[in-house]
């Protein structure tokens, strides 16, 4: 089974019925897998904060949501995370490609990597960093925790997890 299918299966197994995504090279396989499925509604969006608004609507409509995004736009989401997701105690699994570590070919990605984990920590958002594909074994428990605690949770997947840049 591919890692992309495994992630989508774990999301479906957690009862997630709505996923919004922002294009990302590292997450493209998961996004492609979501497009083939009938057990989750996939709605692409243009910006991460817009996607969080879509997830809020899905949650308020009774559907468990998730967002798939890059860490480089985490700064755009700070207000939405604080005033919508956290204020209203909405669970939101965020599968995030963690760009900017050793070997990163795009310089601007490196700067946001420096700020990603401190921003998440400052906001009190539980963060899990998947470095190797076997770490995906933790995903079902992470998703269960997210929905049990009614909190957003960040699941960072770095280039090593995806097999390099």
VENZI-V718915 format. One record per helix or strand of 2 or more residues. SS is the DSSP state (h for helix, s for strand). FROM is the first residue (numbers start at 1). TO is the last residue. Records with the same first field share a line. If there is no record, write none. Layout:
SS=FROM-TO / FROM-TO
//
This chain:
h=3-13 / 28-35 / 48-60 / 71-86 / 107-122 / 133-149 / 159-162
s=16-21 / 41-44 / 64-70 / 92-98 / 126-130 / 152-158
//
